Amino acid sequence: MASEAYSTAYKSGKKEYQHRMMQGMKPTLPVLDDILPSRGSYSEVPLGLVQIPVEQIVGTKTNARSHSFAANFMPIMDDKSEFASKWSNLYECHLKEGLRDPIKAYEYMNRFYVEEGNKRVSILKFFDVTSFPGVVTRIIPKRTEEKENRIYYEFLDFYEGSKINYIWFSKEGSFLKLQELVGKAVKETWTEEECIDFRSIYTRFKVEFQKKYTGSEITVGDAFLAFIEIYGYKEVCEMSMGELRQSMEKSWEEFELLEKGEEVELLMNPTKEKKPLLGRLLSGGTSKLKIAFIYEKTMTSSAWTYAHELGRQHLEQTFPEEVETLFYDNVTGETIDSYMEKAVEENCNIIFTTTPAFAKASVKAAIEHPSIRILNCSVNTSHRYIRTYYARMHEAKFLMGAIAGAMAENDKMTYIADYPIYGTIANINAFALGAKMINPRAKVYLEWSCMKDFDVTKHIQNVQPSCISGRDMVIPEEATRYFGIYHMEEGRTCNLAMPLLHWGKFYEQLVRTIMDGTWKYDDNPAENKAINYWWGMSSGVIDVVCSRNLPIGTKRLVEFLKKTISSGEFNPFAGILYSQEGIVQSDSEQSLTPEEIVTMDWLAENIIGHIPKEEELLETAIPVFTQQGIDRKG
């Protein structure tokens, strides 16, 4: 039996050897001594006895035994050799009583290289053993800016508390995200029971994932993280094997999107209809649409909710016969799932969730109800099962900055921002660039309304700016004029202009794409990208309204800039651009791409302020920041 087993292992080794030779790759085991950087650029830390994941044992410490094995640890020595005899004896030993003596190995970048026990590892891999004890010395390289190095240092913090070494990610921030989803702080110690529960659910997920995904560029950890982010870690732990398998089967497109790099297709303008709307409606191709809007707050407490509610009412007025709408407000992160199901039970065939904080719940509902169109109001959100939508508000903010630059007598202006998320940073920078275009001496003092232990009003009083950019709009119940661009004159507020995001026109055009059949043309399954509708002035959904307090010359300037931006002749982020830290774009003929604008994580050189970290934010701001925050890695 042992000789037959060796023959099988030998054939596997020779096959791997020849395959790698044909591919121009090294056919034998990697050698750690050949991989390590120069001495002095790493340190060694003894870990003691560690349970080593056998699949992560990839090579040997020295050259001595590397040529006895193919790269898959299967033997390539002749079956008459002494090596073959020893391998066969170990095989018999494993069958009778199991291999007991731990191996000795080095861990480098979470891969293991054997110093003593190469044949034992070969036997373990032959039997598909999951893990085996070993006395391990960890080799820690110096910190660098290389991606894999940064991920490894995140792993070290994760390992310190969990002692889990069998999960790995291809993206930065993933170990931090995993701890957050599991309910653990960085370096927090895991109990033995927590480790057992985690291994159990992760192993079950891994088995199902690897049945379908072989040779994938994403790791099992990447897919597992995406899965528990949608369904919740506790909920996944409670799933039966059948429930887990069924939920994973519905989520394959999310895993495929991970492999594609979570690409987002930014659609800058509404797709032109393929067939006249009237003809399609008369042909009976469109039934009445029932649309649900889900709001995080109430329209009497939130200007954001009030703006979307105006958009819902616009839809009903525009399509009185074709559309029926309903809304749910004051919805929390704890209740969003139930409201999504309520909308489904109400037979809604379109659902708009109007905050980035509801993106995950939207994805979960879309997976469960594939026939329902679900859209989430966010930007740069990468999910295949939902579509997202947002407006290019930075175009309006550029005009607002130009107005502020023209009206700021002391060259100082304040910009009050809400959340440090994607899109907001572009708005801030566009405002600063607009101000600087009109007034080269303009300084923009950036304040955040979402920061804890910080008095924005007091800080504004200390700065004494000529102009302030406040909230974009207010609810009718608020007797305040602190919105748009304003300045103070003898103790009273003087409004100059306000940006207008016409959600009604946005929703109208989105619904028209469904009615006229162009919705399906936006999606190219072959590209497997998430779809984000990112419309601006050219679509009529963004505008700037000037007050009578604004000089006529400034109004004419605003109209001119509005026209050139709408036509595409002018881009606020064109030409040479400088950040607080140096040059961003050096070519005067170039413009930032839409993707670069959306993912902007720097501040313009004339901005006084910074982008806050998560620990600086109010508790109420955390859900939105978690979903779309800049510098989410911490």
Number of C-alpha atoms within 10 A of each C-alpha: 9 16 17 11 16 23 18 14 20 21 15 18 24 20 17 21 23 14 13 16 13 11 9 9 12 13 23 24 24 20 19 22 13 10 10 13 12 9 7 8 11 13 11 13 12 12 13 13 14 19 18 24 19 20 17 16 23 18 28 26 24 16 15 10 18 20 16 21 25 26 22 22 27 28 29 24 17 14 17 9 10 11 16 22 16 12 23 22 14 19 25 17 13 16 11 9 8 12 17 11 11 18 21 21 26 25 23 18 16 19 20 25 26 26 19 17 15 24 24 21 23 22 23 21 19 18 11 11 13 13 17 18 18 22 18 24 20 19 17 19 19 12 12 10 7 8 11 15 17 15 19 21 19 18 23 19 16 23 18 14 16 20 15 19 17 18 16 18 20 15 15 19 17 20 27 21 18 21 16 14 16 16 12 17 14 18 15 15 15 16 11 10 9 13 13 12 13 15 15 13 19 19 14 15 21 17 12 15 19 12 8 11 16 8 8 12 13 20 19 22 20 21 23 21 20 17 21 17 19 19 16 16 19 12 9 19 16 11 13 12 13 9 12 17 17 11 18 20 14 16 21 18 17 24 23 18 20 21 17 14 13 19 20 21 20 20 15 16 15 19 15 13 16 12 11 11 16 10 11 15 15 9 9 8 11 15 10 13 19 17 24 26 21 25 25 21 19 16 20 13 15 15 19 20 22 20 19 23 21 14 20 25 13 19 24 18 12 14 15 10 10 15 16 16 16 16 15 18 15 14 17 14 12 7 11 22 17 13 18 26 14 14 21 17 9 13 14 20 17 20 24 25 24 23 18 22 24 26 27 22 22 26 23 22 22 21 23 15 16 12 10 17 17 24 24 26 20 28 25 23 24 23 25 26 23 24 25 27 23 20 23 24 23 25 27 29 29 29 28 28 31 25 27 33 30 21 24 19 13 14 20 21 30 24 24 18 18 15 23 25 25 23 25 21 24 27 23 24 27 28 30 30 29 26 31 22 17 16 19 13 14 25 22 31 21 21 23 20 17 21 20 13 9 15 12 16 10 9 13 18 9 9 12 14 21 19 28 26 27 21 19 17 19 21 16 12 9 11 8 10 16 19 19 23 28 23 21 14 9 7 7 9 14 18 21 24 24 24 23 17 25 18 21 22 19 26 19 17 18 17 19 18 21 16 21 21 18 18 17 10 12 15 16 12 9 6 11 21 23 24 26 26 24 24 21 23 22 19 16 14 20 24 21 20 15 22 14 11 11 16 14 11 9 15 17 11 14 20 15 11 21 21 15 13 20 18 12 10 9 14 18 21 23 15 15 14 19 17 16 15 10 10 12 14 17 11 11 10 9 14 18 17 10 15 13 12 20 22 17 19 19 18 22 23 19 20 22 15 13 14 18 16 16 20 11 15 20 14 12 9 20 18 14 18 21 18 19 22 23 24 17 17 15 10
